[in-house]
């Protein structure tokens, strides 16, 4: 019996372009999503059912060109498919639509508030985030959730994403030696998870504290040994064998 699978007729990731050849025009378009990805790799180090793409094409329909967000998160997929990694994200191969998409706005708008937003809405991406560092009066981070097929702006900073199990928000801090506003993942209580750099520093401080405690304990032990030796010497002068005491 002949088995026909329509997916066999669709192009695979190897057949499709893996880039739109459009360079980023703002360093933040790389740093912001890369920070989020690195933080996830730390938070979910033991999980292999997620993937975070940075500046990677998403193919969502065989007859449509790829759309290339600055960053996106997909759940329920293999984190690593093979040693060559992903060339692009092909929805009909992954069988999962990204659950979260991020666009970082630069001086040159690229449709973040218009056709890209409409495209992600039509694709069925549950969460769409737009980070606009140029905004001074309005919030620099806007998070939209798909509700009955339409994006609705969510309030708060951070915003909790129950389907992801994380919150996302902005904060001021230092990353790669740069002090400015960044994006981060948060827990349900609104506590920010540390960046990889901060996690390393925390481990160093804990290790230093442990070494200091060990040194302090050794000093106390040495002081106790010296005190015991002095006491034993006094007992011997009094004609008392210290080993017979106690």
C-alpha positions in Angstrom: 0.0 0.0 0.0 1.4 3.4 -1.0 1.6 5.9 2.0 1.5 9.5 1.1 2.7 12.2 3.5 2.1 15.7 2.3 4.9 17.0 4.5 7.3 15.1 2.2 6.6 17.6 -0.6 7.4 20.6 1.5 10.9 22.1 1.6 13.1 21.4 4.6 15.4 23.8 6.5 18.3 22.7 4.2 16.3 23.8 1.1 15.4 27.2 2.4 17.5 30.4 2.8 18.8 30.7 6.4 19.0 34.5 6.4 17.4 37.5 4.8 20.9 39.1 4.4 19.6 42.2 6.3 22.2 43.3 8.8 21.1 44.7 12.2 21.5 48.4 12.4 21.7 48.6 16.2 23.9 46.6 18.5 21.0 46.2 20.9 19.2 44.1 18.3 21.8 41.5 19.0 22.7 42.1 22.7 19.1 42.1 24.1 18.0 38.8 22.7 21.4 37.2 23.2 21.2 38.1 26.9 17.7 36.6 27.2 18.9 33.4 25.5 22.0 33.1 27.7 19.9 33.6 30.8 17.5 30.9 29.7 20.4 28.5 29.1 21.3 29.1 32.7 17.7 28.9 34.1 16.7 25.9 32.0 20.1 24.1 31.9 18.4 20.7 32.7 15.6 21.2 30.1 15.8 20.1 26.5 12.3 21.0 25.4 12.8 24.6 24.3 14.6 26.7 21.7 15.5 30.4 21.6 16.4 31.7 18.2 18.3 35.0 17.6 18.0 36.7 14.2 16.8 33.5 12.6 14.2 33.1 9.9 10.9 31.6 10.8 9.2 29.8 7.9 5.5 29.5 8.7 4.0 28.8 5.3 5.5 27.1 2.2 4.4 30.0 0.0 5.6 32.8 2.2 9.0 34.2 2.8 10.6 33.8 6.2 10.0 36.4 8.9 13.1 37.2 10.9 12.5 38.5 14.5 15.3 39.6 16.7 14.5 36.8 19.1 11.9 34.1 19.6 11.1 31.3 22.0 9.5 28.0 21.2 8.5 25.4 23.7 7.9 21.6 23.2 10.7 21.3 20.6 14.2 19.8 20.7 16.7 22.3 22.0 19.4 20.7 19.8 18.5 18.8 16.7 22.0 17.7 15.7 25.6 18.9 15.8 25.1 21.3 12.9 22.2 23.0 14.8 19.3 24.8 13.1 19.7 26.7 9.9 16.3 28.2 10.3 13.0 27.5 12.1 10.6 25.7 9.9 7.2 25.5 11.5 5.9 22.4 9.5 9.0 20.5 10.6 9.1 21.7 14.2 5.3 21.3 14.5 5.3 24.1 17.0 4.7 27.8 16.5 7.0 30.0 18.6 5.2 31.1 21.8 7.1 34.4 22.2 8.6 36.8 19.7 10.8 39.8 20.4 11.5 42.8 18.2 14.0 45.5 19.1 13.3 48.9 17.5 16.1 51.0 16.1 16.3 54.4 14.5 15.2 52.8 11.2 11.7 51.2 11.8 11.2 47.8 10.3 7.5 47.4 10.7 7.5 46.4 14.4 4.2 48.2 15.0 2.6 47.4 11.7 3.1 44.5 9.3 5.3 42.4 11.6 2.9 42.8 14.5 0.1 41.8 12.1 2.1 38.8 10.8 2.8 37.4 14.2 -0.9 37.9 15.1 -1.9 36.0 11.9 0.6 33.3 12.6 -0.8 32.7 16.1 2.2 33.7 18.1 0.9 33.9 21.7 3.2 36.7 23.0 4.7 39.5 21.0 7.2 41.9 22.7 8.4 45.2 21.2 11.4 46.8 22.9 11.9 50.5 21.9 14.9 52.0 23.8 14.2 55.3 22.0 10.9 55.9 23.9 11.1 58.4 26.8 7.5 59.0 27.8 5.9 55.7 27.0 7.1 52.4 28.3 10.1 51.1 26.4 8.8 47.5 26.5 5.3 46.6 25.2 4.1 43.0 25.6 1.1 41.8 23.6 -0.9 38.7 24.2 -3.1 37.0 21.6 -6.7 37.0 22.9 -9.3 35.5 20.6 -7.1 36.1 17.7 -6.2 39.7 18.5 -3.2 41.2 20.2 -4.0 43.0 23.5 -1.4 45.1 25.3 -0.5 43.8 28.7 0.2 46.1 31.7 2.9 45.9 34.2 6.7 45.5 34.4 7.5 42.7 34.6 4.6 40.9 32.9 4.0 37.3 33.9 3.7 34.8 31.1 1.9 31.7 32.7 2.2 29.6 29.5 6.0 30.1 29.6 6.4 30.0 33.4 8.5 33.2 33.4 7.9 36.9 33.5 9.7 39.4 31.3 10.5 43.0 32.0 13.0 45.8 31.9 15.5 46.9 34.5 18.6 49.0 34.8 21.9 47.2 35.3 25.3 46.3 33.9 25.8 43.7 31.1 29.1 43.2 29.3 30.3 46.3 31.1 27.5 48.4 29.8 25.2 50.2 32.3 21.8 50.9 30.8 18.3 49.4 30.6 18.1 45.7 29.7 15.5 43.0 29.5 15.4 40.1 31.8 13.3 37.1 32.9 11.6 37.3 36.3 9.9 34.8 38.6 6.2 34.9 39.5 6.9 37.2 42.5 8.6 39.7 40.3 12.1 38.9 41.3 14.7 39.2 38.5 16.8 36.2 37.6 20.5 36.9 37.5 22.3 37.3 34.2 25.1 34.8 33.5 27.7 37.4 34.5 25.9 38.0 37.8 25.5 34.3 38.4 29.3 33.9 38.0 29.9 36.8 40.4 27.5 35.3 42.9 29.3 32.0 42.8 32.6 33.7 43.3 31.3 35.6 46.3 29.9 32.4 47.8 33.2 30.6 47.2 35.1 33.6 48.8 32.7 33.5 51.8 33.3 29.8 52.2 37.0 30.2 52.0 36.8 33.0 54.5 34.7 30.9 56.9 37.2 28.0 56.5 40.1 30.4 57.3 38.3 31.8 60.3 37.5 28.3 61.5 41.2 27.4 61.2 42.3 30.5 63.1 39.8 29.6 65.9 41.0 26.0 65.9 44.7 27.1 66.1 43.9 29.5 68.9 42.2 26.6 70.8 45.2 24.4 70.2 47.6 27.1 71.6 45.3 27.7 74.6 45.3 23.9 75.3 49.0 23.7 75.0 49.5 26.7 77.5 47.0 25.1 79.9 48.9 21.7 79.7 52.2 23.5 80.4 50.8 25.1 83.5 49.4 21.8 84.8 52.8 20.2 84.3 54.5 23.0 86.3 52.0 22.2 89.1 53.0 18.5 88.9 49.7 17.5 87.3 49.7 15.2 84.3 47.3 17.0 81.8 46.4 13.6 80.2 44.9 12.5 83.5 42.7 15.5 83.8 39.1 15.2 82.6 
